[in-house]
Amino acid sequence: MLAGQQPVVRATGVGKIFDVGPNPVTALEEIDLTIRAGEFVSLIGPSGCGKTTLLRVLGDLIEPTSGEILVNAKPARQARLDRDYGMVFQAPVLMDWRTIARNIELPLEIIGFPREERARRSAELLRLVELEGFGERHPWQLSGGMQQRVAIARALAFAPRLLLMDEPFGALDEMTRERMNLELLHIWSRTGTTVVFVTHSIPEAVFLSTRVIVMSARPGRISRIVEVDLAQPRTVETRDSPRYFELVSEVREALRQDDAESGSAGPAKTTPWA
């Protein structure tokens, strides 16, 4: 981040309590996090630690119980209204009756962009995600990895400064997932968009990120931040480098240490606020 430039995300004292039944559940507690422009930040931690909850709070899909979220120096609600960010979920959530091009155009269509502008932007994004020539296909004619590329293209329709991604490659096979990692880094380098990425995979977090945010078991806190100093651009060979293995081990050790300190006898149970 350049001197004097506002961070894209600033979370201060953020907490979230879910009032479910007689015993409220504290999902997040005292989250302080600053994300700089152009960063790729991954959130990782045990199941139920609040990774997705934090992402949803950042995206103004749920409100924090305490603390403050600023996105581009604005309250999260205003940032969402101003379309400052896009979101990609675990499933592509595409409309099977619309072509690929028209799925990408949908956000622009909703707010009334002219047809010519929608078509121009859709064509640009299809080139960006390397799906040129597939615009007239339908989602059911594409593989899972290709469908996720369409979802990414749709999230980038407004050229957002912040892209929030909730385990978008979790359902893909290992080879497809590794290829999608490379393609996502290519998109990130081309657009300069700041990315916050939720994953359960330590190797994926290290390979993609400029920083890995390690979260503790519930109530979710930031227990450690690992700076990833791997050279850019990342390539297939990056995964074979000694430094890559060192960083994977560092993140794994941070997770183990937190697990030991929490006194957990095993992995946390998966919950709706993971």
Secondary structure per residue as TSV (DSSP state, phi and psi in degrees):
chain	resnum	aa	ss	phi	psi
A	1	M	-	360.0	133.4
A	2	L	-	-71.8	151.1
A	3	A	T	-57.5	132.6
A	4	G	T	85.1	-9.2
A	5	Q	-	-82.3	136.3
A	6	Q	-	-68.6	141.0
A	7	P	-	-65.0	153.6
A	8	V	S	-73.2	-38.3
A	9	V	E	-129.6	134.5
A	10	R	E	-136.7	114.7
A	11	A	E	-109.1	130.3
A	12	T	E	-129.9	116.3
A	13	G	E	58.3	34.9
A	14	V	E	-79.0	129.5
A	15	G	E	-132.8	154.9
A	16	K	E	-142.0	123.5
A	17	I	E	-116.5	126.5
A	18	F	E	-95.9	121.4
A	19	D	-	-87.3	80.8
A	20	V	-	-113.2	107.8
A	21	G	T	71.7	-158.5
A	22	P	T	-73.7	-19.4
A	23	N	S	-118.1	98.4
A	24	P	-	-57.7	148.1
A	25	V	E	-112.4	124.6
A	26	T	E	-87.5	108.5
A	27	A	E	-87.3	-38.0
A	28	L	E	-131.5	146.7
A	29	E	E	-145.6	122.3
A	30	E	E	50.9	55.5
A	31	I	E	-84.8	119.3
A	32	D	E	-119.1	120.0
A	33	L	E	-153.0	132.9
A	34	T	E	-120.7	130.3
A	35	I	E	-119.5	124.8
A	36	R	-	-85.9	158.6
A	37	A	T	-59.8	133.0
A	38	G	T	83.7	0.9
A	39	E	-	-76.4	157.5
A	40	F	E	-120.1	106.6
A	41	V	E	-114.2	128.3
A	42	S	E	-106.5	142.4
A	43	L	E	-105.1	126.0
A	44	I	E	-139.0	150.0
A	45	G	-	171.1	174.8
A	46	P	S	-65.0	157.8
A	47	S	T	-56.6	135.3
A	48	G	T	86.8	7.2
A	49	C	S	-84.0	-8.1
A	50	G	S	103.0	13.9
A	51	K	H	-59.1	-52.0
A	52	T	H	-68.7	-35.3
A	53	T	H	-59.8	-45.4
A	54	L	H	-62.0	-41.7
A	55	L	H	-62.0	-41.2
A	56	R	H	-69.5	-33.2
A	57	V	H	-66.2	-43.8
A	58	L	H	-58.9	-38.0
A	59	G	T	-86.6	4.8
A	60	D	T	61.5	30.1
A	61	L	S	-84.9	-27.1
A	62	I	S	-137.0	155.4
A	63	E	-	-94.9	142.2
A	64	P	-	-70.1	152.6
A	65	T	S	-77.8	-32.1
A	66	S	E	-147.2	164.6
A	67	G	E	85.4	-172.3
A	68	E	E	-138.8	139.2
A	69	I	E	-118.5	125.9
A	70	L	E	-118.5	131.8
A	71	V	E	-121.0	118.7
A	72	N	T	54.2	41.7
A	73	A	T	65.8	18.4
A	74	K	E	-124.3	153.1
A	75	P	E	-54.8	147.3
A	76	A	H	-54.8	-39.2
A	77	R	H	-60.2	-44.1
A	78	Q	H	-68.2	-38.3
A	79	A	H	-62.0	-39.1
A	80	R	H	-65.8	-43.4
A	81	L	H	-63.2	-31.8
A	82	D	T	-84.8	2.9
A	83	R	T	57.4	46.1
A	84	D	-	-80.9	-10.9
A	85	Y	E	-145.4	159.2
A	86	G	E	-115.5	162.6
A	87	M	E	-133.2	140.3
A	88	V	E	-126.4	126.7
A	89	F	-	-101.9	-178.4
A	90	Q	S	-63.6	-36.0
A	91	A	S	-107.0	146.8
A	92	P	-	-62.7	-30.0
A	93	V	-	53.2	54.9
A	94	L	-	-97.2	156.0
A	95	M	-	-93.1	113.5
A	96	D	T	-62.8	-26.0
A	97	W	T	-84.6	-7.1
A	98	R	S	-103.6	146.1
A	99	T	-	-66.8	169.0
A	100	I	H	-60.1	-45.3
A	101	A	H	-60.2	-42.0
A	102	R	H	-74.2	-26.0
A	103	N	H	-65.1	-43.0
A	104	I	H	-66.3	-36.2
A	105	E	H	-74.9	-15.2
A	106	L	H	-53.0	-48.3
A	107	P	H	-60.6	-36.9
A	108	L	H	-70.5	-35.4
A	109	E	H	-65.9	-39.5
A	110	I	H	-60.6	-38.6
A	111	I	T	-94.7	6.0
A	112	G	T	90.6	25.3
A	113	F	-	-63.4	143.4
A	114	P	-	-60.3	150.8
A	115	R	H	-58.0	-40.9
A	116	E	H	-63.6	-40.6
A	117	E	H	-67.5	-39.2
A	118	R	H	-61.8	-44.6
A	119	A	H	-65.3	-40.0
A	120	R	H	-64.0	-45.6
A	121	R	H	-67.0	-39.7
A	122	S	H	-61.6	-43.4
A	123	A	H	-63.2	-40.2
A	124	E	H	-60.4	-45.2
A	125	L	H	-71.6	-34.4
A	126	L	H	-62.5	-38.2
A	127	R	H	-66.5	-40.8
A	128	L	H	-60.7	-42.4
A	129	V	T	-94.7	13.3
A	130	E	T	58.4	46.1
A	131	L	-	-123.6	24.3
A	132	E	T	-58.7	132.6
A	133	G	T	97.4	-8.1
A	134	F	-	-105.6	5.9
A	135	G	T	-59.8	-30.7
A	136	E	T	-95.2	1.6
A	137	R	S	-77.3	170.4
A	138	H	-	-111.7	158.3
A	139	P	G	-53.3	-39.8
A	140	W	G	-67.6	-10.1
A	141	Q	G	-92.5	0.3
A	142	L	S	-113.2	154.6
A	143	S	-	-71.8	169.1
A	144	G	H	-60.5	-42.1
A	145	G	H	-64.3	-39.0
A	146	M	H	-67.1	-39.3
A	147	Q	H	-62.0	-39.0
A	148	Q	H	-67.5	-32.5
A	149	R	H	-64.8	-36.3
A	150	V	H	-63.9	-42.9
A	151	A	H	-61.5	-39.1
A	152	I	H	-65.2	-44.4
A	153	A	H	-59.8	-42.6
A	154	R	H	-62.8	-40.4
A	155	A	H	-65.8	-25.0
A	156	L	T	-92.1	4.2
A	157	A	T	-55.9	-37.4
A	158	F	T	-89.1	6.4
A	159	A	-	53.3	55.5
A	160	P	-	-69.4	153.8
A	161	R	S	-81.8	-18.6
A	162	L	E	-132.3	129.8
A	163	L	E	-118.3	120.2
A	164	L	E	-102.9	126.8
A	165	M	E	-130.0	121.1
A	166	D	E	-106.6	93.5
A	167	E	S	45.1	54.2
A	168	P	T	-68.4	-18.2
A	169	F	T	-111.9	11.0
A	170	G	T	-62.0	-28.4
A	171	A	T	-92.7	-0.2
A	172	L	S	-89.8	153.7
A	173	D	-	-67.9	163.5
A	174	E	H	-60.4	-43.6
A	175	M	H	-66.3	-43.1
A	176	T	H	-64.8	-39.1
A	177	R	H	-62.5	-44.2
A	178	E	H	-63.6	-39.2
A	179	R	H	-65.9	-40.1
A	180	M	H	-66.0	-33.8
A	181	N	H	-57.8	-46.2
A	182	L	H	-64.1	-41.1
A	183	E	H	-67.0	-38.3
A	184	L	H	-64.0	-41.8
A	185	L	H	-63.9	-34.9
A	186	H	H	-63.6	-45.4
A	187	I	H	-63.0	-44.0
A	188	W	H	-59.6	-43.4
A	189	S	H	-68.9	-32.3
A	190	R	H	-75.6	-34.7
A	191	T	H	-96.4	-27.4
A	192	G	-	73.5	12.1
A	193	T	-	-70.1	139.8
A	194	T	E	-76.0	133.8
A	195	V	E	-121.6	133.8
A	196	V	E	-117.4	122.9
A	197	F	E	-128.6	122.2
A	198	V	E	-93.7	132.5
A	199	T	-	-151.0	156.4
A	200	H	S	-100.4	-4.1
A	201	S	-	-96.8	117.6
A	202	I	H	-64.5	-48.4
A	203	P	H	-58.4	-39.4
A	204	E	H	-64.7	-44.2
A	205	A	H	-59.1	-45.6
A	206	V	H	-67.8	-43.4
A	207	F	H	-63.0	-39.0
A	208	L	H	-83.8	-30.3
A	209	S	-	-96.1	158.4
A	210	T	S	-91.6	-27.5
A	211	R	E	-144.9	144.2
A	212	V	E	-113.5	122.9
A	213	I	E	-95.3	111.3
A	214	V	E	-90.8	123.9
A	215	M	E	-107.4	146.8
A	216	S	-	-81.6	165.3
A	217	A	S	-61.2	156.7
A	218	R	S	-52.3	134.3
A	219	P	S	-75.2	135.1
A	220	G	B	-64.3	122.7
A	221	R	-	-130.5	162.5
A	222	I	E	-84.2	112.6
A	223	S	E	-93.1	-25.7
A	224	R	E	-164.1	149.6
A	225	I	E	-121.3	121.9
A	226	V	E	-105.1	118.4
A	227	E	E	-77.5	128.9
A	228	V	-	-103.5	109.3
A	229	D	-	-102.5	25.2
A	230	L	-	-67.1	144.3
A	231	A	-	-64.5	148.5
A	232	Q	S	-107.1	147.5
A	233	P	S	-75.8	151.7
A	234	R	-	-76.7	143.1
A	235	T	-	-133.4	178.5
A	236	V	G	-56.7	-37.5
A	237	E	G	-67.0	-23.5
A	238	T	G	-55.7	-38.2
A	239	R	G	-69.1	-13.2
A	240	D	G	-101.1	0.8
A	241	S	S	-80.7	146.1
A	242	P	H	-57.4	-38.9
A	243	R	H	-64.6	-36.6
A	244	Y	H	-59.6	-46.8
A	245	F	H	-65.8	-35.5
A	246	E	H	-61.7	-43.5
A	247	L	H	-70.2	-38.4
A	248	V	H	-59.1	-44.1
A	249	S	H	-64.5	-37.1
A	250	E	H	-64.5	-43.8
A	251	V	H	-67.3	-42.6
A	252	R	H	-61.2	-42.3
A	253	E	H	-65.3	-37.4
A	254	A	H	-62.8	-39.1
A	255	L	H	-68.6	-41.5
A	256	R	H	-65.2	-42.0
A	257	Q	H	-62.3	-43.0
A	258	D	H	-64.9	-38.8
A	259	D	H	-62.6	-41.5
A	260	A	H	-66.4	-41.6
A	261	E	H	-68.1	-29.8
A	262	S	H	-79.1	-11.6
A	263	G	T	75.0	18.8
A	264	S	-	-71.6	135.9
A	265	A	S	-88.4	-4.2
A	266	G	S	-177.1	-179.1
A	267	P	-	-63.9	144.9
A	268	A	-	-64.9	150.4
A	269	K	-	-70.1	142.4
A	270	T	-	-67.9	137.0
A	271	T	-	-133.5	165.1
A	272	P	T	-63.4	-19.1
A	273	W	T	-102.8	25.7
A	274	A	-	-60.7	360.0
